[in-house]
Amino acid sequence: MAQILISGGQSRSIADLTDRALRAANGLRAAGIGEGDVVALLLRNDLTFIEATLAANYAGAYAAPINWHGTADDVGFIVRDSNAKVLVAHKDLIADKSAAMPVDLRVFRTPAPPEVVAAYTLSSDTDPADDWEDLVALHTPLANPSGATRASIVYTSGTTGRPKGVRREPQQDLRSSPAGGDYPAPFGLTEGRAVTALISGPLYHTAPNAYAMSALRCGASLVLQPRFDAEELLQLIERHQVSHVHMVPIMFIRLLRLPLHVRQKYDLGSLRYVVHGAAPCPPDVKRAMIEWLGPIIYEYYGSTETGIAVWHDSAEALRKPGTVGRPLAGSSVRIVDDKGDCLPPGEVGEVYLRSADMSPFTYIGLTKQIAEITRDDHVTVGDVGWVDEDGYLFLTDRKRDMIISGGVNIYCAEIEAALLALAGVKDCAVFGIPDVEFGESVCAYVEPQDGVTLDEAAIRDALSERLARYKIPKRIRFVAHLPREDSGKIFKRKLREPYWAKRATAIG
């Protein structure tokens, strides 16, 4: 079967995709993009996202996808911080953010395609202008494309209220190494049989982005779902005979909530490999997926900084409920205490990972922070856990001062800063609490100023002017005094523990 890229009713052969990407790369070169430069992307899942990523690589540049749910300030920060010279954007997404962009930024606008318009119930774009299509049409294919492949610069977790851009050294041969954001082995993309892979998560996230580009480089056909919908996912699997899927646990939960007759009416016999990561998966959800689809469910664990270091299959998941797996060949896990000493099996500490053959990375503009998270070539992103006698890793706490809701990273410090800017707020603490559907949701404890009465709805309205909607706390509690440590720091653990102690793992 010929390799193709599919999105909605549109499809492109890989030959056509490559030709268009090389033409766009020539246009990017003409626009001033050179080796090591950055092309930012403000796009939903569609053909242009893949095309622009390849074009940036061919031109010798990095693609930097941006979470388009963010505010104008969020988007503007990433464009500036990454030093992007070019932005490729869906027209409706950039319309209200232009004022936050650098004045010298070159912007190529393109309309949202029909499948995206339908998925998000957008108004049809009556303006025929398409800067990206013009860029492709006006240039011949680039004759001297870059021979190196660069992983996209993805902005990821941090405790400063601003995400950090992870920039990794380019690689020459991604088929033989997981470096540079290419993970064929844990993604199941090394089989000799024909592969049709499906992406339903947003391509601005690390894992879906790496999965999609890995699939293309490994010769797989790729199906893009503009926006996750549980039943539509089953339809796409049947229609395109999908063999490989990348998901996150919230997608499992929504699939399992479909009525049994809906799940049974689709032929899913083509599926051979369903891999998930990015967020904790309740053991009973994993078990239910294996009972439904068979022993084709796999899980990985890692981060944008480390790449994938840990992995396991269905049999291991059933034998070791709750594990995120064991280190892959060449990778290793260390559990470290507060003194920096390695802990034995069974003892809880901070998780440090080393992945096989990952190329060096840096945080854009924050190179000193690399040393703070590195010990003997092992890197931590703040997770806490333990390993058992067999080497299986179990996580016991979330990343410090960060919430993962539906696979999306939310920074507590940013929300706390927004709350503290509101009249009448003396202090606050933001943290994640269990959510049956999203894994975690945002909870805020607010200490009002003396004599002030605050209103929950009014606070949400005020925050909506400062924060993207998904960052606004779902639960707000007002307390006369927040618990504090002897140092004066708010004791978040005392606020958070009661919620997690009662955590229910049953499917709702």
N, C-alpha and C positions, 0 to 999 in steps of 0.2 A: 504494500500500500504506500502510495506517495505521501511524503510528509507535508502536512498542511497546518495552517493556523486558522481557527474558527472562532468567530464572535457573533452571536445572534445569527442572522441570516447571511452574514458576510463570511467569506473565506478567501484565503490567499495561499497559493503554493509557496513553498519555501524559496523556490527560485525567484518568484515575483517579490516576495518579502525582502530577500537579499538585494535584489536590484533596486527597489525603492529605498531601502536603508542606505545603500551606497550613494544613491543620488542625493538623499537628504544629508549624508555625511559631507559630500562635496559642497552642499549649500551651507552647512555649518562651518566648514573651513573658510568659505567666502565671507561668512559673518564674523570671522575672527577667532573661531575656536581652534585651539592647537593642542599639542600634547600635554596631558595632565590638567586641562581646563575642566570646567563643570557645566553641564547642561541640566538645569532643574526641570522637573516634570510635575505639572499640576493637572493630572489626568485620572479619570476613572479607568476601570478595566476595559480596554478596547484594543483594536489593532494598532492604533497610533502609539499607545504606550510601549508595546513591544518594538515597533518600528523605530521610535525615537531612541529607545535604549540601545538598540543595535547601531543606529546611526552615530550616536555619541561615541560608542566603542570604536567603530570604524574610523572616526575622526581623531582617535587617540585620547578621547575625553571620558570623564566619569558622568554617568547619569545619576541624578540626585532626586529620587521621587519624594514628593511632599504629601503628607496627610491632608487631603483637601477639605476635611471637616474643620480644620483649624480656622481661627480668625485671621483677618488681614495682618495683624501683628505677628501671629504665629508663622504665617507663610513668609512675610517679609523678613523675619529673623533668619529663617533657614536660607533664603536666597542670599542674604548678605553674609551670613556666617560661612556658607560654602563657597563664597566668592563666585557664584554662578554668573556667567556672561550672557547666557541665553535661558529663556524660560519657554517651554512648550506647554500650552494650557488649553483646556476646554473653555470656550468663550464665556459660558455662563459662570464658570468658577473664578475667572479673573476679573469679571465685570466690576465687582465691588471691592477689589483688592488692589487695583492699579495704583492708588495713591500711596500704598505702603511699599511699593517696589522702588529700587534704585533708579534714578533718572536715566542712567546709561544702559539699563538692562534691555536687551533685544528680546522681544516677545513674539512668538509665533502662535497665533490663535487658530483653533480648529473647532468646528461644531461637535457637540456630543452626537454620536451615531444613533440610529433608531433604536437599537437594543438598549442603550443607556437611557435614552429619553423615556422608553416604556418602563424600564426597571425603576426609575426614580420619579415617574410621572412629571416630567419636566415640560415646560412650554416648548413647542416646536420653534426652532431657530429659523426665522424668515430671512436673516441676513446671509446671502450666499458666499460672502467672503470666507476664504479658507487659506490662511497664511502658510500652514504646513503643507497643504496640497500644492500650493504654488512653489514652495521650496523644492519639493520633489520633482515637479514638472519642469522647472526651469534649469535643472542641472543634469549633467551626464554623470554616470557612475564614477565614484572616486577611483582613480587608477592605482593609488598607493595607500590602501587602507592600513591602519595600524595592525601589527601582528600580535600585539598583546591584548588580553581580555581583562577588563576591569570590572570588579564587582561594583554594583551600585553603592553610592554613599547613602547610607540609611541613618536617619537621626533616631537615636535610641535612648535608653533609660538614663536618668540622672537624678540627683537630689537637690540640684540648684534651682529647680523650677524651669530650667531650659534644657531641652534634649541636647545630646552631643552627637556630632557627625562622625561616623566611623569610616575612615578612609584606609583602604587596604592596598598594599603594593600589587601592581598588575602581575598576571601570570601568563606564561607562554603556552602551556598545554594543560587545559582544564580537564581533559578527559582522563588523565592519569593521576589527578590530584584533586582533593576536595577544596583546595585553596581558592581564594577569590570568589567565594560564594557559590561554588559548584559542588553539590553533594550527591553524586549519582548513586553510590552504594546504599546509604541509609534511606534514600528516597525510592529505592527499588528500580532505578532507571538503567541498570547495567545488563538487563536480560537481553538475550539474543533475539527473542521474539519481538514482533512489532508492538509498539507501545502507543497508546492514545491517552494522554494525561489531561486531567481537568483541574482548573484553578477556579475556586469560588471565593477565596479570600482576596482582600484588596492588595493590589500589586505594590502599593507604597510600603507595605510591611516587609521585613527582611525575609521571612520564610517563604511566603507565596512568590516573592520576587525571585529568590534563589531557585525555588522549585521550577518556576516557569522557564527561566533561562537555562537551567540544567537540562530540562526536558528537550528543549530545542537543540542544545549542543549535542545531546545524546542521540539525536535523530528521531525523536518522538514527534508525533502530531500533538497539537495543543488546542484544547477547547477552553475558552474564557467564559465564565459566567459573570455578567456585569455586576450583579448583586445577589448575594446568597438568598435563595428561596428553597426550602426543603423539598417540596414536591417537584419543582422545576429541575433541581439537581438530579432526581431520579429519572426524569424525562430525558435529560441530556445524556445520562449514562446509557440509557436504552437506545436513544436515537443515534448516538455516535459510537456505540460499542466501546465505551471508555474502559480502559484496563487499570489505570492508575489515578488516584485522587489524593490531593492534599487537603486536610481539614483541621479545624480546631475543635475542642470539646463542646463548645456551645452549639456547633453544627450537629454533632452527634445527638445532643439533647433535643434539638428541634426535629431531627429526623425521627427519633424514637417517639416523639409526641404525635406524629402523624397517625391517623386511624389505621388499624391493621389492614383493612381492605385497600387503603391507598398504597401502603408499602408493598402489598402483595401483587398489585396489578402491573408492576413494572418488572421487566426482565433485566436483572442485574448480573446475569451469568458471565458477562464479559469481565467483571471486576476481578483483578488478581492482587492488587496492592493498595491498601488504604493507609496512609501514614498521617500521623497527627503530632502536634507539638504546640509550643507558644503559650500554653496555659495548663494548669493542673486539670487532670481528668479524674472524676470520682470513680473508684473501682467498680461500682455497680453499673455505671454507664458503659465503661469499657467491656464489662462482661456481657451486657445486653447487646452491644454492637457485634461482639464475637459470636454470640448465639444466633444473631440474625444473619450476618454475612459470612460467617465461617472464620477460620483462623488466618484471615488476611489483614488483620489490623496490626499496625506497627506504630511505635512511638519513639521519638527522639527527644533529646534534651541538650541545650546549649544556649548560645546567645549570639548577637550580632558580633560581639567582640571575639568570642572563642570559636565560632562555628559549631557544628554538631560534634559532640564528644561522646555522647551516651545514647544507647539505642536498645530496644528489645522487641521481641515478637509476641504473638498472641499466647503461645504456650507459656512463656515467661510471665506474661501479665496475669495469667490465671494462677500460676504457681507462686507468684510474689505480688499479691494485690497491693496496689499503691506505688510500686516502684516506677521510676522513670528509666530504668535499665542499667546496663553495665557499660564500661568504656569500650569504644570501638578499638580495633587493632591499631596500635601506635598512639592511642590517646590514654589519658590517665586522669583520675580524680583524687584529690586530697581534701581531707576534712581538717580544718585548722582552727585552733583555739585562739583566744584573744592575745596570747603571748606569741603567736606565730608558730607554735609547735603542732606537728601533725598528730592527729588523734587516731586511736585504734578503732576497729569495727564496733559499732553499737553506740559510740559517743557522738553527741551532736555538736556541730561547729559550722564554721563558714565554708562553703563549697568553692574549691578552686579547681579549674579545669585546664587541661592541655590537650589540644586537638592535633591530630596527625597532619603534618605538612601544611598547616595554615600559614599563609604569608603574613609578614609583619603588618600591624595596623597602627594608626594613631588617631587620636581625637583631634578634629580640626581646631586649631587655636588653643588646645589644652594638652600639649604633649607631656607636661609634668604629671598629669593625672594618671598616665599609664603606669608609672612607677608605684603609685599608691594602690593599685589593684593587682600588682604582679608579685609573685613569689616563686623564684626558681622556675621561670618559664611557664608557670601556671597563673591563670587569670581568674579573678572573681568578679561577679556582678552583684554580690551582696546576698545571694541565696544561702539559706541555712538548712543543713540536713545531716544525714549519716549514711554509712554503708554497712551492710550486713557482712557476715562471714564469707559469703559467696561473692562479694564485690558489687552487689546491687545497691544503687543509690536511691535513697528516699528523701524527699524534701519535707521539711517540717515548718517552714516559715516563708513568707513572701519576701520579695526583694525590698530592701530597706527603703522606706519612704516612697514607695511606688505601688500603684494599683494596676493589676491586669484585669480589665473588664472586657470579656468577649474577645480576648487576644489583643486588645488595644492597651498600650502603655499610657497611664495617667499619672502625672507628677503631683504629689501632695503639696510640695512647697509652692508650686504655682497657684494652687487653689487657696492655700493659706494666705499667700500674699494678697490675693484678690479680696478675701474676707477681711483681712486686717485693714484694708483701705476703705472699708465701709463705715459710715458713721454709727457709733454706738457699740462697735465690736472692740472689746478689750483684748481678748486673746482667743485662739482657736487651735484645734487639732483635727487633721484630716487623715483618714486611713481607710483601708478596704475592709469590707465585711462580706460574709458569704452571700452569694446570690445563686439561686437554683439554676437560673437560665444563663447568666453571664459569667459565672464563676466568682466574681467579686463585683461589688458596686461601691460607689463613693459615699462615705459617711463623714459628717462634720459635727464636731462638738464645739459649741460657741459659748464663750464666757462674755456676757454683756458688760458694758461699763456700769458702774454703780448708779442705780436709779433709772436705768434705761430698760425699756421693754421692747424686745425685738420680735418681728413677725416672720415666720418661715417663708411665706409666699413672697413677702417684700424682699427678703434676702435673695431668693432665687431670681426674682425679676432684676435686681441690681447686678447680680453675677452674670446674667445673660448678656449684659452690655460689655463684659470684660472677658468672658470665657466661652469657648465652644460648648454647645449644648451637652455633649457627652461628658464634660468635665464637671457639670453642676451637680452637687451632692443630691442623691436620691433621698437621703435621710439626714435631717438636721436636728440636733438635740441641744437645748439650752441648759447650761449648768451654772450655778453660782460661782463655783471654783473648780478649775481643772486640776487634776492630780499632778504633782510635780516631784521630781527627784530632788535630792539635797542640793544639787547644783543649780536648781531653779528651772531646769529643762522639763517640759511637759512629759509625763510618764505615759506615753501612748500605749504601751503594752497593757497597762491596767484597764484602759478604755476598750482596747481591741479584744482582749482575751475572752470576755464573756460571750461575745458573738461567735468566735471560732470554737469555743468549748461546746456550743449547742449545735454546731454545724450538722445539717442533715444531708446525707448523700443520696437519698432516694430520689428517683426521677419524679418530677412534679406531675 
